[in-house]
Amino acid sequence: MHYEAIATEIMRRSLVDTRSATPGITLHASVSQDIGRRRSAGLAPRFAREGGGLFTLAEWTVGPDEDVRDAVARTREQARRQLLRELRQLSGEIFESFLEVLFTQMGYDVTVTAGSDDEGVDLVAERSGGVGVERVAVQAKRSKANRRIGPRVVRYLRDAAVSRECTSAALVTTSDFDAKAVEVAQEPQRLPVRLIGGTELIDLSLEASVGIRTENLTLVHADLDSVFEIQDEPLGS
């Protein structure tokens, strides 16, 4: 149908309440924008231009764009699982080095506290902003998947963070925490301890592009209609 005819039918059925003096042109612009937005998002258009001001419903089927988006999602999930597996296989020292790079990429100035007298604090990450300096005591716990970190480790890190005059602490592990550890970390009136388990660690790594490699893909679409779009004029012009 021609866009003027579509607009007339819409108005006749009172499907849209509009104050536009030229509803046909408004419809043409809205449908064209919808087509462009969906193409930019890698989605199949809901409508198609046939030239001469004619529009039709597109075939709402899964197209190549959806296939590409599904493939990207699969590679992302595969990368997440592989990175977590590899982190669990690192030595404690190398895992600390990974966190040093990660926190640096996140905007912190990182100091590694090497030696047996680190009191459970493996890194100190500092960042200026807001009303002062954020100083985080970080402990790295590279663990197997079935391991759960308990409350004792959280308390020990908090005490060490206080002695180092830190404003907060972060306990980072490749596994997870038990319920009691979460409870202790959230104790009121105490130095806050952020618990970063394996899932969140991978989220942070992907966000900071640490430990992963990405490749950009360019999607190409045939769009001959855009060449002649200027020829779509209202009926009777």
N, C-alpha and C positions, 0 to 999 in steps of 0.2 A: 504494500500500500504506500501511496505518497504520504509524506509526513503531514501535509495539510489535511488529508482525509482522516489520518489517524487522530490528529488533534480534534477535528470536528466530532468524531465518534466519541472520544473521551469526554468532551464537553457535553455532548448530547446525553450521555449516561451519567453525568455529574460525578465522574470518578475522581476528578481533581478540582480543588478549589484554587483558582488562580486569578490574580489581578492583571496578568499580562495582557497588553493590547494586541499582541501578536503571538497567540499560543502555539501556532504552527512552528514559528521560528524558534520559540523557546523549547519546544519538543525536539526539534532537529538538533539544537545545541546540546540538550541533556543526553540524548541518545548517543551522539558523537562522542561526548565526554566519557560516557559509560564504556563505550568500545575502547577508547584510548586508555582509560584507567585499568581495565581488565587485561589488556595486552601488556601494559607496563608491569603489571603484577604477575605476568606469566600465566594468566587464566584465559580460558576460552571465552571469547565474546558471546554475549547473549543475543546480540542483534548483528545484522550485516547490512551494508549499503549495497544497493543494486544499481546505483547511478540514476541520474534524472530525478533525484529527490525520493526515490523509492527505498523503503526499508523492509526487511524480512526478519523473521526469527532465525537465528543461527541454529545449527545442530548442536544441542547441548550434550556433547559426548566428550569423553576423555581424549584430549589431543596430545601432541608431542610436548607442549609446555608442562602439562601435568605429569607426564612421564619423567621429564627432566627434574621437576621439583621433588618427585618421589625418590628419584635416584640420589639427589643431593641430600635428602633427609636420611636415606640409608647410609650413605658414606659418612655423614656426621655421626650417626649412632655407632657405626663400626669404629670410627676414630676414637670416640669416647671410651668404648670398651677396651680397645687396644692400648690407649694411653694409660688407663687405670691399671691394666695388667702389667705393663712395663714399669710403672712407678712402684708397684708392689715388689718387683724383683730387684730394685736398686738397693745398694748398701745404704746404711743410715747416713753416711757422710755425703754421698752423691745426692740423696733425697734432700738433704739440707741445702745443697748447692742449687737444686732445682727450685726450691722455695725462695732462695735468694734472688734468682733471676725473676721469678714470678712477682714477688713483692716489689722489686725494682721496676718492673714493667707496669705495675699498678700505681707507680708514682711515689714510692717510699725510698728513703735513703736507708740502706740496710747494712748492719754491722753483724758479722759472724762472730759468735762468742765461742771460740774453740777452746778445748781443754776439758779436763775432768771437773773443774770448779765452776761450771756454767750454771749450776743449781737448777738444771732442767730448762734453762732458757737457751735455745740454740741460735736464735737470731733476735736482734732488736731492730725494729723498723720504725723510722721516724718520718713524719710528714707535717708540714706547716699548713695551716688553713683555719678558717673560722676565727675563733677567739684565742687560739694558742697552738701549741705543738702537740700533735698526737704521737705518742711513744708507745709502741706495742711490743710486748715480750712474746716471742713466738717459739713454740715447742713443736718439733717435727716428730711424728710417730708413724714410721713406715711399717704397716701391719698387713697381715693376710686378711682375706675377705671375711672370714668367719670370726675375726677378733672384735671384741667390743671393749672400748676404753672405759674404765670405771672412774668413780668419783675421786679416788685417792690421787690420781694423776692431775686432775683439775685443781684440787686443793694445793698440791705441791707447786704447780705452776703459778697459781695466784699469789702464794706467799713469796715466790722468787721474783715475780713481777713487782710486787710492792717494795721489796728490798732494792730493786734496781730503779726505783722511782718512775715506773712506767704508768701510763694513764689507763692501759687496758692490756689484755693478754689474748692470744689466739692459739688454740691447740689444733694442729692440723694433722690429719691422719688419712691413710688410704683405705681405712675400714669405716667404723662407725662408733657410736657411743651408746652406753646403756642408759636406761631411764634415770638412774640415780645421778649419773654424771651430768645429764642435762639439768636436773633439779639443782645440783650444786652450782653449776655455771650461772644459773639464773637467780641465785640468792640475793635478796635485796640488801641494800646498804653495804655491799661488798664490791670489790674491784670487778668490773665486768670481764667475763671470759667468753670469747666467741669460739664455738665449737664448729670446726670445718671438717666434715666427713668427706669420704671419697667422692660422692656425687657432686657436692658443692665445689670441691677442689677442681674437678674436671670442668665444671661450669666456669669457674674463674680462669682456668687455663685457656679455654676456648675464647673467652671474652678478651683476654689479654694476648692471645695468639702466642702462647708459650707451650712448646712441646707438640705443636701441630704445624702442618703446612697446608695452605689453601691455594686453590687455583680458581681464577675467575673465568666464567663462561659467558659468552655473548649469544643471546638468542636472536635469531634473524627471522623476520616475518615478511611475507609478500603483502604489500599494501598499495596496490595500484589505485584504489579509490582515492587515496590521499592526494594523488597527483591532479585529479579532476574535481576535487571537492568544491572548488570555487564555482563550478558549473551547476551545483545544486541550488536552484533558486525557487522561490515560492511560485505556485501555479498562477498563471495569468500575468507574470512579470514580463 
